Amino acid sequence: MARFGMVIDTVKCVGCTDCVVACETENNVPVGFARDWIEQIAIGKFPDTHVEIRSERCNHCSEAPCVNCCPTGASHHSEFGGVVLVTHNECIGCKACIESCPYGARFVHPEGYIDKCTFCIHRVKEGKDPACVSVCPTHCMHFGDLDDPNSEVSKLLQKRKHHSLLPEAGTSPNIFYLT
Amino acid sequence: MYEITTTRHNHLVDSTLHAWSWQIPTYLFLGGLVAGMMLISGYFLFKGRYKENNCSCYYLPLFSIVLLSLGMLFLFLDLEHKAYFWRLYTTFQITSPMSWGAWILILVYPALILNILMRVPKPLINKIPKLKNLSDEFLKHPFGIKITGIINMILGGMVGMYTGILLSSLGARPLWSSAVLWLLFLVSGLSGAAAFVHLIAKNVYERELLAKADNGFLVIELFVIAMLIIGLLTSSKSHMAAALILLSGPFASSFWVFVLGLGIVIPLIIQLLAVNHKIHHTPVAPIMVILGGLILRFVIVAAGQYSHWF
């Protein structure tokens, strides 16, 4: 089974938020909510400072706490690529998954169910990239199968230094940031 | 310097998580109180105290059923997709404490009804006279009553533990990721229930007994809170920061004043004086204990949501 993931080059990312707008348009994300977002992290002490710009979203963790805590099984790993998805008509909106996510990637959709990034699974099934990846003007975002050693994402991870978010939380996230 | 700027502004998530409002801590408090009542009532049934005419095991299950139903109503009110509530009972998710809790609560009702059957309230007997015969028949079987007591104690213990495990299983909140949270909520529930019996018991022996027991529960609760804080302070940076939220952060005043001071230490002193016959029993101390238990849940739920990994 494939394991879909993303590799995002923080050296190329300029934080233009094109990915955010593309996601909102593609997925009809309600106004005021965001499935993906831009974070700018400034680290260090002047003059030795460093800024990292990251496009963030659900990390589609292999050990997803949101899947484990869901009382109805609405949050689940899809068979296609191991993507973490929410079945809307099984979700009771208890918000346990929101509490369990260390990345704050989930929110309550105005219709009541819990919403989040789906890696644009409907596009991926058609052989396309997720909307955010396809619009990125700096081509800093890459999508593919992390279990395939010949995929673009696997090759980038072999070649470049990278990190994931909060690995100490033990969730095995599937989004990696090149540095 | 470590500065984060984000474009995310999701309701209930940013700037700090506050997805669970008043409904969840109130539900956890009522669940804990019912758990304590089931343990006390079950113990009295097991020890044969039901032979006493004014034993609290006759009215505690009535209160329990009302309070538990109220708690479940609050839980329902918290749901964002209410029309799909029934989905909880179409599956059992072994890794989800909430799923365990939903099914345990279904088992609690028959256990409480069995306890109520020992002495059915008069208005109910007037409506269904056959219940009186059922009740009389039940009282002829001491072994059955003992078993009812044991079932009530087991299920009460499970409900009390579940209220804590529900939070501690959510590892993304460092304040909740403690192995003693279930113990804290269980002891706090027992303490609240003992205070409740102390407050309304007609039986003098039970009032004295529960006042003494409550003093023990309050001491254990102080000890468990100390273990919770020490456990967090000796863990990772995120856990240390979570402990400091309670000790010196935004929730410090409510934690020190309302949870520890007014909710545990002062009522403990009052009750110690009362059981040693230095002062008369007063309803003030048990009321403080019960309110302290409620505020404890509010503080732990709110401060837990405020805590995060970094």
Interface residues (C-beta under 8 A of the other chain):
Chain A: T17 V20 G32 F33 A34 W37 I38 E39 Q40 I41 A42 I43 G44 K45 F46 T49 E56 P65 N68 C69 C70 P71 T72 G73 A74 N89 E90 C91 I92 G93 C94 K95 A96 I98 E99 S100 C101 P102 G104 R106 F107 V108 E111 G112 Y113 I114 L166 E168 A169 G170
Chain B: M1 Y2 E3 I4 T5 T6 T7 R8 H9 N10 H11 L12 V13 D14 L17 A19 W20 D78 L79 E80 H81 K82 A83 Y84 F85 R87 L88 T90 T91 Q93 T95 S96 P97 M98 S99 A102 S169 L170 G171 A172 R173 S236 Q305 H308 W309
